[in-house]
Amino acid sequence: MTLRIRRAAEADLPGIIALIHLGALGGQGAEELGPPLPEAYYQAFREFSRYPEAKVLVAELDGHVVGTFQFHILPNLSNRARPTAEVESVHVMEAVRGQGIGGAMMAWATEDARRLGCRRLQLTSNKARSDAHRFYERLGFVKSHEGMKLNL
């Protein structure tokens, strides 16, 4: 089996949104995903092309999208002004978890963050996703900060 991490194409978007929806919400959200996928998702996806420091990526296994994540580079005025890399919306299709796909995605993010001179790679994870927390800790991530969100 061949795994490839690549920048997402617009044609990947329905599969990406399904992965995020199922991974984050367990398919229990009230959001209507179509078909067709609501135009707002396409508009948001197109916004990424305006910012070279922000990417949507997919993990493709034998030609099928089985994982996704977003990768952002944030300017920083601390830590000798070295940027921070941030990973968001990391999801792997449940049927292929445990096969190294998530690890490969995070290795890609770590390598790209290093290549870009980042001081650190950071992420947030929903407190309810204990399996994901164990996964990140196995990769060397530490719970160093308490995250907070304000829904608007």
N, C-alpha and C positions, 0 to 999 in steps of 0.2 A: 504494500500500500504506500502511496506517495502523498505526503503532506506538504502543502505549500501555503505560506503566509503571503498575502498580496493585498494591495489596496483594493477596496471594494469598488465595484461598478454599480451604476444605478440599477441595472438588471438584477443585482443581488439583493436589493432593498426589501422586497417582500419576505425573503428568507431571513434576513437580518432582523427585521422587526418581529417576526414569529419567534426567533431564538430569544430575543430580549424579553418578549412578552411571556413566553413559557418559562424562561430561566428566572426572571425577577418576580413574576407574579404566580408562577405555577399554573398559568392559564386561567387564573381566577379573577382577572381584572374585568372591569365593566366596559373596557374600551372596545369599540368596533373596529376591526382590522380589515374588513372587506371580505372578499374581493369586490371591487378593486380597492387597493390600499389607498387610504385617504391622501389627497394631494399634499397636505401639510408635511407628511414624511418626506416626500420628494423635494419639497422646498427646503426643508431642514438639511437634507443630504446635500443639496446643491450649495448650501452655505459653506460647507466644508471646503469647497474648491476656492473660496475667497480667502482662506487662511492657510498658507502653506505649513504652518506649525500645528495644524490639526488634521488628523487622518482617521478615516474609518477603514478598518482592516478586516479581512476574513481569513479563516483557516479553511483550506479546501483539501479534502481527502478524496483522492481518485476522482476529481472533477466535481465533487459535491461540497457545498458550503456546510461546514459542521461546527463552525465557531466564529465568533466576532468579538471585536473590541475597538474602542476609540483610544487614540493616542494624541496627547496634546503637549506642546512645549510652552511653558509659562515663563515669561521674563521674571527676574527676581532681583530685588535690591538688597538682599542679605546674602550671606555665604559667598562673599567676594563677587557678587553679581552674577554667579553662575546660574543658569536657568534650572527649572525644575520640570521633570517629565511627569505627566499624570496619565494614568490608565483609567478608563471609565467603561462601564457596560460590557464587562467580560462575561461571555456566555459560551458554553459548549453544549452541543446537542446531547441530551441525556443518554441516548443509545450508544454513544462513543466515548463517554467519560471513562477515565482510568486508562486511556491509551496514549497519554502523553501530549494530547492536543493543547490543553490549557498550558502545560509547561512550555511547549514550543511557542505559543503566543507570547507568554511572559518573557521567554528568552529573547524573542525578537524585540520586545519593548525595552528590555534591559540593555541589549546590545546597541539599539538605536539611541537610547538615552546616553550611553557612554560615548558613542560616536559624536553626538552633538554637544558633548562637554557638560552635561547636566550634573548637578550636585547630588540629586536623588531622584528616585522613581517612587511616586506615591499613588495611592488609590484609596477609595472608600468602599466599604462593603456593607450591605444591609445587615443589621445585627441578627436577623433571623436566619442568615445563610451560614450556619456553623460549619458545614462541609467546606464551603469556600474559604472560611477563615483558616481552617486547618491546612488547606491547600497552600494559601499564601504564606503561612508560617513555615511550612516545609521548604518554601523557596527562599526563606530568609527575611521576609517582611516581619516587622515588629509593630505591635500596637503602641505607638509612641504618642499619639494625640487622640483627643476625644473629638469626634466630628459632630457638627450640628447643622441642621437644615431648617430653613423657613419656607414652607410651602406658600406660594403666592397665587 
